[in-house]
Amino acid sequence: MINETMYGLGDEPSVIRELFAYGLARKAEIGAENVYDYSIGNPSVPAPALVKETLLEMLETDPVALHAYSPSAGLPDVREAIAASIRERYGVPATAGHVYMTAGAAAAIAISIAAVSHRDDEVVVVSPYFPEYRTWIEAAGCTVVEVPACQPSFQPDVEALAAVIGPKTSAVIINSPNNPVGAVYTRESLEALAAMLREKEVELDRPLYLISDEPYREITYGAEVPYVPSIYGRTIVCYSYSKALSLPGERIGYVYVSDLADDGDAVSVAIAGAGRALGYVCAPVMLQRVAARCVNEPSDVAAYAENRRILTEGLSALGYEYVEPDGAFYLWVKALEDDANAFSERAKQFELLIVPSDSFGVGGWVRLSYCIARDTIERSMPAFAALKASYEG
Amino acid sequence: MINETMYGLGDEPSVIRELFAYGLARKAEIGAENVYDYSIGNPSVPAPALVKETLLEMLETDPVALHAYSPSAGLPDVREAIAASIRERYGVPATAGHVYMTAGAAAAIAISIAAVSHRDDEVVVVSPYFPEYRTWIEAAGCTVVEVPACQPSFQPDVEALAAVIGPKTSAVIINSPNNPVGAVYTRESLEALAAMLREKEVELDRPLYLISDEPYREITYGAEVPYVPSIYGRTIVCYSYSKALSLPGERIGYVYVSDLADDGDAVSVAIAGAGRALGYVCAPVMLQRVAARCVNEPSDVAAYAENRRILTEGLSALGYEYVEPDGAFYLWVKALEDDANAFSERAKQFELLIVPSDSFGVGGWVRLSYCIARDTIERSMPAFAALKASYEG
């Protein structure tokens, strides 16, 4: 009588996690240098020196105070440091009371969905999309409604979104810079999306929340990343330091409920309640302090930009098709056969670990995480050549 | 259209958390030394030196590997270290595959309930009980069934439990050493409970899970703490290092699904699925390594034993009635009026922060956390005297 939904989620881990686990085993078997693991978004850039410095300083303070529970929403000075950074960077009137510290963006998104949805509501996503959105939406008892992005820009298709938003819609999730395609939503796109949502709110006489998943906000290659709360009031930002500070395993991030939402205070209360319901007592406290101290540390985007150049030039020379990424550290590559799963399986024969697109909501593509060692990218090119040749034999 | 249940949980934080927050504000107002804060279980004993030593060593290693994602269930060597410790200490055949690392016991319990329950199931608790059990049980769509403990032993009332277990029961939660009363369940009690559950499983033709919440396992004053998985097969241990290693804010613990359960492998899979559904990507990785390294570190029980002696002797001399605690670091004291909330409110006038019993499922008592500075306990005695005198005026 175990819960079969939970059993199913445990028995079929996300395709990304499954490939990541396969990679760990395969590396143990044939040597890490012989596996080209493009599976997971584990940053290859080390955390900024200030992270270590902050942790070392902290460890010299009173351990009782250091490791004590924080209030559920986070340490007050940490929340204020983050609010201040949002005010300074984006010119919006952010207050500490609207910042809720979380164990990463995953927790932030799961909590946000639970806070603004009811069972049997619909949550809209733009495909291709991060596969775990489905897990968290369904865990809240809601239904996923997929709306394909525009082609070939991968901007949100506002008209198509408008067509699916109805009385059961509670929220739309967007993710820019985007995982998996690397698109950065333009101001124009976001303004059109915001205008449509405002119209729909009037038409449906209900609030519509925009959950903005932003772990890659700092990782862009020149494109402007407009701040969503300054464009649409009822925005809930889900942020993570996993990528910006290269701390994915530490689980630290936050929810920021826009102060420009007329119900922002109430939403903040519901966020706190949802965190409590999901078993989050407080975000890890040492990491809360690291986040506050490093709140304005720049990300080492140059390293990813160079990886991007090497990978795209290499694949381009081999004749692969892909979407030119404006942000994040993923390359969305056209599979060499219609069945992306079969393509990903075949790639394994060449020790290439690339994620098939099906769980992102579309067929025929693969995702390559290029936040990996540069050397791995360079050495993988013969494998990509051999993979391609295998389709031409 | 925010979720009113989540709003309610956020708007009325747990009574413990509310009192804790009041205490923080009051200390800022009149000075920390003037507030006698018995509200929360924030250990006053510093973390063992090995915690800092392990963190310092870790910080000298490659930051990319150090802070990377771990597999969802935890680092393999960490899971193995914990399984080995369980085997050695308790003589049960624990395997790493049944250990799932979590962000503390709260996450462990929320995940366990979700893994073995369905909506509209009933989960049984022994009152008085930790109030958040209700939050997590209801978050899984289930109903709380409260069964009072025996009086005055505060052992589980097996007959009364048998009377409420029916076709909708998925699990029973026990907590020994117990928060809030400090009772330690005897082998005899646990064997009677196990025998009853096994009978009910046959009668009802369904598995019944025993969720054993054990954050205080190491904190006892001489009483034997039998290892529940060695007594009942279908046991799910929810453990936390918050108290044993004085790391409550860091959020590290685990679920251990007994290897003696015939469906233990399947339950472990469902645990992993439930963790995923609730947004837990992996437990904080630095802390996973700390847990493994400190897995056999002794807890500084002597400090709590001395606090217990001073507090119980002091209150006894003043004529307060309380339950003699065998474990954990809570004292369950009879309120001086029927309404525990009114009593707790009146105690505030004397700067005494003590938690009323109602949210633990019973009226007329208060809980005192004595994991606080010894000095605070000593200095609080005149306040307890004045509180008592105020009822005698």
Interface residues (C-beta under 8 A of the other chain):
Chain A: M1 I2 N3 T5 M6 Y7 G8 L9 G10 D11 P13 S14 R17 F20 A21 L24 I40 N42 P43 S44 V45 P46 A47 V51 K52 L55 L56 L59 D62 P63 V64 L66 H67 A68 Y69 S70 P71 S72 A103 G104 A106 A107 A108 I109 A110 I111 A114 A115 V116 S117 H118 E132 T135 W136 E138 A139 S170 R206 P207 S246 L247 P248 G249 E250 R251 D263 A266 V267 S268 V269 A270 I271 A272 G273 A274 R276 A277 L278 G279 Y280 V281 C282 A283 P284 V285 M286 L287
Chain B: M1 I2 N3 T5 M6 Y7 G8 L9 G10 D11 P13 S14 R17 F20 A21 L24 I40 N42 P43 S44 V45 P46 A47 V51 K52 L55 L56 L59 D62 P63 V64 L66 H67 A68 Y69 S70 P71 S72 A103 G104 A106 A107 A108 I109 A110 I111 A114 A115 V116 S117 H118 E132 T135 W136 E138 A139 S170 R206 P207 S246 L247 P248 G249 E250 R251 D263 A266 V267 S268 V269 A270 I271 A272 G273 A274 R276 A277 L278 G279 Y280 V281 C282 A283 P284 V285 M286 L287
